[in-house]
Amino acid sequence: MERYQVSFEQECPTISYSFEVIKQEKSYAPSVLLVKFTGSYRDGSEGAPDAALMKGIMDTAIYLWEPETLLIDLSEFEYSWGDDIDNALDDPDKRIPYVIVIGVKCREALSSLAYGVDTERDIVDNDIYFDSQEKALEKLRSLIKKD
């Protein structure tokens, strides 16, 4: 039997992540959980572990902090191609609303993934994608339960 150390960083060396929570006053749970991914998604099937990591990180963070909404920030994330990213970004948690902020290093590729290779459409035509964190937060604020 062979035994050796493993780590997320070793499996997915091109992706980093960080978290922020935004809480409303007198609220137990965060109103918004912000998960930011930086680095780059590996092309094609090599990106499958990257998608799995992203999904697992978001699932764990949602379970731990129990937010009302989720903001996935890809503004500094590089993505060129690979279908498995859909597994991470398509309704990450069916219990809470979510939005995705995109940046210049993933905008065109996410547009072609969503609408086809020769599309003229932009990913921000989809109502969950935004090109600024401010616009995304505004959308989430409109969805947060009022007490």
Residue pairs with C-beta under 8 A, 6 or more apart in sequence:
8 53
11 49
11 53
12 49
12 50
12 53
14 39
14 40
14 41
14 42
14 50
15 37
15 38
15 39
15 40
15 41
15 50
15 53
15 54
16 37
16 38
16 39
17 35
17 36
17 37
17 38
17 54
17 57
18 35
18 36
18 38
19 33
19 34
19 35
19 36
19 61
19 65
20 33
20 34
20 36
21 30
21 32
21 33
21 34
21 65
21 67
22 30
22 31
22 32
22 34
22 137
23 29
23 30
23 31
24 31
24 144
26 147
27 147
29 65
29 66
29 67
29 68
30 65
30 66
30 67
30 68
31 67
31 68
31 69
31 140
31 141
31 144
32 67
32 68
32 69
32 70
32 71
32 137
32 140
32 144
33 61
33 62
33 65
33 67
33 69
33 70
33 71
34 71
34 73
35 57
35 58
35 61
35 70
35 71
35 72
35 73
36 73
36 75
36 76
37 54
37 72
37 73
37 74
37 77
38 76
38 77
39 77
39 78
40 77
40 78
40 79
40 105
41 47
41 50
41 51
41 77
41 78
41 79
41 80
41 82
41 85
41 106
42 49
42 50
42 82
43 80
43 81
43 82
44 81
44 82
45 82
45 84
46 82
47 82
47 84
47 85
48 82
48 84
50 82
50 84
50 85
51 82
51 84
51 85
51 86
51 87
51 88
52 84
52 87
52 88
54 85
54 88
54 89
55 87
55 88
55 92
58 70
58 72
58 88
58 92
58 93
59 92
59 93
62 70
62 92
62 93
62 96
67 96
68 96
68 97
68 144
68 145
69 96
69 97
69 98
69 99
69 140
69 143
69 144
70 92
70 93
70 96
70 97
70 98
70 99
71 98
71 99
71 100
71 101
71 133
71 136
71 137
71 140
72 89
72 92
72 98
72 99
72 100
72 101
73 100
73 101
73 133
74 100
74 101
74 102
74 103
74 106
74 110
75 101
75 102
75 103
75 133
76 103
76 105
77 103
77 105
77 106
78 105
78 106
79 85
79 105
79 106
79 109
79 110
80 109
81 109
81 112
81 113
83 113
85 110
85 113
86 113
89 100
91 98
92 98
97 140
97 143
98 128
99 128
99 129
99 130
99 136
99 139
99 140
100 128
100 129
100 130
100 136
101 129
101 130
101 131
101 132
101 133
101 136
102 110
102 123
102 124
102 129
102 130
102 131
103 131
107 122
107 123
107 124
107 131
110 123
110 129
111 119
111 121
111 122
111 123
112 118
112 119
114 121
114 123
114 126
115 121
115 123
115 125
123 129
124 130
124 131
127 139
130 136
130 139
